[in-house]
Amino acid sequence: MNLFCDTLSVSISQEEIMPEKSIKKDATDKRDAWEKNRQTVFSSSSKTQNHEWFEAEAFWQNFGPVIFDSKRWAEAPAVAEDICNIAGLGKESTILDAGCGPGRISVELAMRGLDVTGVDLIQPELDAAAESAADEGVSLHLIQADLRTFATDRKFDAAINLYTSFGYCESIKEDLSILEHIAAAVKDNGWFILECTSREIAVKYFTEGEWFERAGKTVLTQFAVDGAWEGLRSKWILIDNSDGSRIEHEFVQRLYSAVELKRILLAACGFKTAEVYGDFDFSPYNQNARTMVIVARK
């Protein structure tokens, strides 16, 4: 869930990955179908009290359409293809999508014949993912679980954690437990691909705020640095363009440098190798990096 880089348009653009007219229509159709599915499952859910902000279903109900707009769906096929190429995955390869959300990438991987297991904390997001998979005629194994404590006897050929779905826990210990539990689910010689906003990327693209319109909302953003670039504090304000209602949300993403995360994966998570790249195309992690992608092998 990459709110910071999303507002700065750091993610792959539609024009970079597919012919414009066909992908815009396809992505819009997929996004609209997902939105219809998620409205159904959220309206039927009764869980309202949670400990962490990212556990609150109300947050995803309000901010989901902003986070996962048609552009996010448009980039999914290219990202899924990159994942398969990086890890050498093909039909019937097993993959764990840790923090799968509404199944953007999970569904695309399943469409390529992979055996996909998606794990997420929010049940309505998993229900929406199941509906999206059904719409595409594929199946997913979906598990409602907290990645801080997730455990499985199954071992996967690869695992992924994408779109800055990492760094939001209250403590560093909890962040590390997520990586440890993902690593435990990967086979020997298997792969783990982590893509998120690192400290370097946050510095490169930092802005104090901006505004834009998306999903029928006017979105106002404010950003500030916590500590010595130890975290990025983000405040998002959504104003409904139809009735003027206003929703605010503030959170902090803990920032790790690429080297810190590489060392954690090698020293604490049992990976034998870990390489850092500036995108899924193996481009260098330097001043031109679009994002941070770590490819680790167990």
Secondary structure by P-SEA (a helix, b strand, c coil): ccaaaaaaccccccccccccaaaaaaaaaaaaaaaaaaaaaaaaccccccccccccaaaaaacccccccaaaaaaaaaaaaaaaaaacccccbbbbbccccccaaaaaaaaaccbbbbbbccaaaaaaaaaaaaaacccccccccccccccccccccccccccccccccccaaaaaaaaaaaaaaccccbbbbbbcccaaaaaaaccccccccccccbbbbbbbbcccccbbbbbbbbbccccbbbbbbbbbbbbbcaaaaaaaaaccccccbbbbbcccccccccccccbbbbbbcc
